[in-house]
Amino acid sequence: MPTQPKPYKVRCEKCNYSTTVRPRSDCLDPKDLTKQICPTCKLIMPQVPMNLLDRFKLTFTS
């Protein structure tokens, strides 16, 4: 049975811009992949572990 993927955080190593990616379903969408590119540097952002504050924010945002 399909399950929703867990959210993850990506961060740019050059400018430290970060965002949390929350896929809507188990099907990959091109919009999910574009979130992994830094809007300022245009570099691919690697996945980093989420800290406690990030997890706290996810519980109160939809």
N, CA, C and O atoms as CSV, one atom per row, in Angstrom:
chain,resi,resn,atom,element,x,y,z
A,1,MET,N,N,0.844,-1.180,0.000
A,1,MET,CA,C,0.000,0.000,0.000
A,1,MET,C,C,0.892,1.247,0.000
A,1,MET,O,O,1.895,1.280,0.713
A,2,PRO,N,N,0.546,2.270,-0.785
A,2,PRO,CA,C,1.360,3.483,-0.846
A,2,PRO,C,C,1.335,4.245,0.480
A,2,PRO,O,O,0.315,4.308,1.168
A,3,THR,N,N,2.448,4.799,0.801
A,3,THR,CA,C,2.542,5.634,1.998
A,3,THR,C,C,3.180,6.961,1.638
A,3,THR,O,O,4.000,7.046,0.724
A,4,GLN,N,N,2.797,7.983,2.363
A,4,GLN,CA,C,3.339,9.311,2.103
A,4,GLN,C,C,4.782,9.380,2.598
A,4,GLN,O,O,5.061,8.963,3.722
A,5,PRO,N,N,5.704,9.898,1.782
A,5,PRO,CA,C,7.100,10.011,2.216
A,5,PRO,C,C,7.252,11.013,3.358
A,5,PRO,O,O,6.459,11.944,3.500
A,6,LYS,N,N,8.261,10.806,4.144
A,6,LYS,CA,C,8.529,11.721,5.250
A,6,LYS,C,C,9.155,13.010,4.716
A,6,LYS,O,O,9.884,12.983,3.724
A,7,PRO,N,N,8.874,14.131,5.370
A,7,PRO,CA,C,9.495,15.384,4.941
A,7,PRO,C,C,10.996,15.369,5.209
A,7,PRO,O,O,11.483,14.649,6.080
A,8,TYR,N,N,11.703,16.168,4.452
A,8,TYR,CA,C,13.144,16.270,4.644
A,8,TYR,C,C,13.592,17.704,4.398
A,8,TYR,O,O,12.877,18.493,3.780
A,9,LYS,N,N,14.755,18.026,4.877
A,9,LYS,CA,C,15.289,19.382,4.777
A,9,LYS,C,C,16.470,19.387,3.818
A,9,LYS,O,O,17.285,18.464,3.810
A,10,VAL,N,N,16.552,20.445,3.007
A,10,VAL,CA,C,17.689,20.638,2.112
A,10,VAL,C,C,18.298,22.006,2.407
A,10,VAL,O,O,17.591,22.957,2.740
A,11,ARG,N,N,19.618,22.087,2.280
A,11,ARG,CA,C,20.310,23.348,2.584
A,11,ARG,C,C,21.427,23.583,1.580
A,11,ARG,O,O,22.157,22.664,1.209
A,12,CYS,N,N,21.544,24.826,1.151
A,12,CYS,CA,C,22.602,25.211,0.223
A,12,CYS,C,C,23.902,25.359,1.003
A,12,CYS,O,O,23.941,26.006,2.050
A,13,GLU,N,N,24.952,24.760,0.489
A,13,GLU,CA,C,26.244,24.828,1.169
A,13,GLU,C,C,26.934,26.172,0.958
A,13,GLU,O,O,27.815,26.550,1.730
A,14,LYS,N,N,26.538,26.883,-0.077
A,14,LYS,CA,C,27.188,28.151,-0.388
A,14,LYS,C,C,26.577,29.324,0.391
A,14,LYS,O,O,27.306,30.094,1.017
A,15,CYS,N,N,25.255,29.464,0.356
A,15,CYS,CA,C,24.616,30.623,1.000
A,15,CYS,C,C,23.814,30.266,2.257
A,15,CYS,O,O,23.281,31.163,2.910
A,16,ASN,N,N,23.718,28.988,2.608
A,16,ASN,CA,C,22.993,28.487,3.786
A,16,ASN,C,C,21.481,28.668,3.713
A,16,ASN,O,O,20.804,28.623,4.740
A,17,TYR,N,N,20.954,28.869,2.532
A,17,TYR,CA,C,19.504,28.882,2.362
A,17,TYR,C,C,19.001,27.465,2.618
A,17,TYR,O,O,19.625,26.496,2.184
A,18,SER,N,N,17.877,27.339,3.321
A,18,SER,CA,C,17.338,26.005,3.578
A,18,SER,C,C,15.822,26.021,3.463
A,18,SER,O,O,15.175,27.055,3.626
A,19,THR,N,N,15.285,24.863,3.183
A,19,THR,CA,C,13.845,24.695,3.110
A,19,THR,C,C,13.491,23.247,3.440
A,19,THR,O,O,14.314,22.341,3.308
A,20,THR,N,N,12.271,23.060,3.862
A,20,THR,CA,C,11.777,21.724,4.150
A,20,THR,C,C,10.879,21.282,3.006
A,20,THR,O,O,9.970,22.008,2.603
A,21,VAL,N,N,11.134,20.105,2.492
A,21,VAL,CA,C,10.360,19.559,1.378
A,21,VAL,C,C,9.404,18.521,1.939
A,21,VAL,O,O,9.815,17.569,2.601
A,22,ARG,N,N,8.114,18.722,1.662
A,22,ARG,CA,C,7.090,17.780,2.111
A,22,ARG,C,C,6.350,17.243,0.897
A,22,ARG,O,O,5.403,17.874,0.427
A,23,PRO,N,N,6.759,16.095,0.383
A,23,PRO,CA,C,6.058,15.532,-0.780
A,23,PRO,C,C,4.601,15.231,-0.438
A,23,PRO,O,O,4.292,14.742,0.648
A,24,ARG,N,N,3.728,15.527,-1.368
A,24,ARG,CA,C,2.299,15.330,-1.123
A,24,ARG,C,C,1.871,13.873,-1.240
A,24,ARG,O,O,0.920,13.441,-0.588
A,25,SER,N,N,2.576,13.125,-2.071
A,25,SER,CA,C,2.218,11.714,-2.238
A,25,SER,C,C,3.468,10.911,-2.560
A,25,SER,O,O,4.567,11.459,-2.646
A,26,ASP,N,N,3.289,9.612,-2.735
A,26,ASP,CA,C,4.430,8.760,-3.050
A,26,ASP,C,C,4.831,8.876,-4.517
A,26,ASP,O,O,5.881,8.364,-4.907
A,27,CYS,N,N,4.020,9.534,-5.332
A,27,CYS,CA,C,4.367,9.774,-6.739
A,27,CYS,C,C,5.246,11.013,-6.831
A,27,CYS,O,O,4.915,12.065,-6.285
A,28,LEU,N,N,6.360,10.878,-7.521
A,28,LEU,CA,C,7.238,12.030,-7.681
A,28,LEU,C,C,6.615,13.044,-8.624
A,28,LEU,O,O,6.044,12.703,-9.660
A,29,ASP,N,N,6.744,14.291,-8.229
A,29,ASP,CA,C,6.235,15.394,-9.014
A,29,ASP,C,C,7.416,16.289,-9.385
A,29,ASP,O,O,8.291,16.490,-8.543
A,30,PRO,N,N,7.486,16.825,-10.578
A,30,PRO,CA,C,8.604,17.718,-10.925
A,30,PRO,C,C,8.719,18.921,-9.992
A,30,PRO,O,O,9.809,19.462,-9.810
A,31,LYS,N,N,7.606,19.340,-9.403
A,31,LYS,CA,C,7.655,20.463,-8.463
A,31,LYS,C,C,8.457,20.107,-7.211
A,31,LYS,O,O,9.103,20.976,-6.625
A,32,ASP,N,N,8.422,18.851,-6.799
A,32,ASP,CA,C,9.207,18.424,-5.639
A,32,ASP,C,C,10.698,18.469,-5.941
A,32,ASP,O,O,11.502,18.746,-5.051
A,33,LEU,N,N,11.065,18.204,-7.163
A,33,LEU,CA,C,12.477,18.198,-7.532
A,33,LEU,C,C,13.038,19.605,-7.681
A,33,LEU,O,O,14.219,19.827,-7.413
A,34,THR,N,N,12.216,20.556,-8.101
A,34,THR,CA,C,12.714,21.927,-8.261
A,34,THR,C,C,12.996,22.587,-6.921
A,34,THR,O,O,13.752,23.557,-6.863
A,35,LYS,N,N,12.408,22.085,-5.850
A,35,LYS,CA,C,12.662,22.650,-4.528
A,35,LYS,C,C,14.064,22.326,-4.031
A,35,LYS,O,O,14.511,22.886,-3.030
A,36,GLN,N,N,14.748,21.445,-4.706
A,36,GLN,CA,C,16.091,21.073,-4.292
A,36,GLN,C,C,17.156,21.942,-4.946
A,36,GLN,O,O,18.349,21.685,-4.779
A,37,ILE,N,N,16.747,22.959,-5.685
A,37,ILE,CA,C,17.690,23.878,-6.312
A,37,ILE,C,C,17.599,25.214,-5.587
A,37,ILE,O,O,16.509,25.758,-5.412
A,38,CYS,N,N,18.734,25.736,-5.168
A,38,CYS,CA,C,18.778,26.990,-4.421
A,38,CYS,C,C,18.292,28.137,-5.313
A,38,CYS,O,O,18.774,28.280,-6.436
A,39,PRO,N,N,17.343,28.960,-4.832
A,39,PRO,CA,C,16.834,30.051,-5.662
A,39,PRO,C,C,17.849,31.178,-5.879
A,39,PRO,O,O,17.751,31.908,-6.865
A,40,THR,N,N,18.805,31.327,-4.988
A,40,THR,CA,C,19.784,32.405,-5.143
A,40,THR,C,C,21.039,31.956,-5.874
A,40,THR,O,O,21.528,32.668,-6.751
A,41,CYS,N,N,21.570,30.787,-5.531
A,41,CYS,CA,C,22.830,30.306,-6.122
A,41,CYS,C,C,22.625,29.424,-7.345
A,41,CYS,O,O,23.534,29.266,-8.160
A,42,LYS,N,N,21.430,28.849,-7.476
A,42,LYS,CA,C,21.116,27.909,-8.562
A,42,LYS,C,C,21.944,26.629,-8.482
A,42,LYS,O,O,22.239,26.008,-9.503
A,43,LEU,N,N,22.313,26.241,-7.269
A,43,LEU,CA,C,23.051,25.001,-7.046
A,43,LEU,C,C,22.113,23.956,-6.445
A,43,LEU,O,O,21.100,24.294,-5.833
A,44,ILE,N,N,22.460,22.698,-6.626
A,44,ILE,CA,C,21.682,21.617,-6.028
A,44,ILE,C,C,21.978,21.572,-4.536
A,44,ILE,O,O,23.135,21.574,-4.117
A,45,MET,N,N,20.908,21.533,-3.740
A,45,MET,CA,C,21.063,21.525,-2.285
A,45,MET,C,C,21.017,20.090,-1.768
A,45,MET,O,O,20.077,19.359,-2.078
A,46,PRO,N,N,22.006,19.676,-0.993
A,46,PRO,CA,C,21.975,18.317,-0.441
A,46,PRO,C,C,21.003,18.209,0.737
A,46,PRO,O,O,20.681,19.196,1.399
A,47,GLN,N,N,20.561,17.006,0.967
A,47,GLN,CA,C,19.664,16.740,2.083
A,47,GLN,C,C,20.450,16.756,3.383
A,47,GLN,O,O,21.551,16.208,3.458
A,48,VAL,N,N,19.880,17.389,4.415
A,48,VAL,CA,C,20.509,17.463,5.734
A,48,VAL,C,C,19.508,16.977,6.779
A,48,VAL,O,O,18.303,17.013,6.532
A,49,PRO,N,N,19.977,16.526,7.934
A,49,PRO,CA,C,19.051,16.064,8.973
A,49,PRO,C,C,18.211,17.217,9.528
A,49,PRO,O,O,18.676,18.353,9.634
A,50,MET,N,N,16.990,16.900,9.870
A,50,MET,CA,C,16.114,17.908,10.467
A,50,MET,C,C,16.395,17.992,11.960
A,50,MET,O,O,16.597,16.973,12.620
A,51,ASN,N,N,16.407,19.211,12.486
A,51,ASN,CA,C,16.610,19.381,13.920
A,51,ASN,C,C,15.255,19.448,14.630
A,51,ASN,O,O,14.208,19.337,13.991
A,52,LEU,N,N,15.280,19.626,15.915
A,52,LEU,CA,C,14.061,19.611,16.714
A,52,LEU,C,C,13.130,20.759,16.340
A,52,LEU,O,O,11.915,20.573,16.282
A,53,LEU,N,N,13.682,21.931,16.090
A,53,LEU,CA,C,12.863,23.082,15.716
A,53,LEU,C,C,12.158,22.849,14.377
A,53,LEU,O,O,11.001,23.236,14.216
A,54,ASP,N,N,12.828,22.235,13.435
A,54,ASP,CA,C,12.206,21.923,12.144
A,54,ASP,C,C,11.025,20.976,12.324
A,54,ASP,O,O,9.973,21.165,11.713
A,55,ARG,N,N,11.195,19.976,13.147
A,55,ARG,CA,C,10.106,19.023,13.395
A,55,ARG,C,C,8.932,19.695,14.109
A,55,ARG,O,O,7.771,19.383,13.843
A,56,PHE,N,N,9.245,20.611,15.009
A,56,PHE,CA,C,8.207,21.347,15.729
A,56,PHE,C,C,7.396,22.203,14.756
A,56,PHE,O,O,6.170,22.258,14.851
A,57,LYS,N,N,8.069,22.862,13.834
A,57,LYS,CA,C,7.382,23.700,12.843
A,57,LYS,C,C,6.457,22.870,11.962
A,57,LYS,O,O,5.375,23.327,11.594
A,58,LEU,N,N,6.871,21.668,11.626
A,58,LEU,CA,C,6.052,20.816,10.760
A,58,LEU,C,C,4.737,20.413,11.412
A,58,LEU,O,O,3.743,20.202,10.718
A,59,THR,N,N,4.719,20.307,12.711
A,59,THR,CA,C,3.489,19.898,13.382
A,59,THR,C,C,2.437,20.999,13.361
A,59,THR,O,O,1.243,20.715,13.466
A,60,PHE,N,N,2.865,22.259,13.226
A,60,PHE,CA,C,1.919,23.372,13.271
A,60,PHE,C,C,1.689,24.046,11.926
A,60,PHE,O,O,0.933,25.015,11.849
A,61,THR,N,N,2.314,23.561,10.880
A,61,THR,CA,C,2.062,24.107,9.545
A,61,THR,C,C,1.417,23.032,8.693
A,61,THR,O,O,1.647,21.839,8.890
A,62,SER,N,N,0.633,23.459,7.775
A,62,SER,CA,C,-0.036,22.463,6.927
A,62,SER,C,C,0.405,22.539,5.499
A,62,SER,O,O,-0.067,21.767,4.665
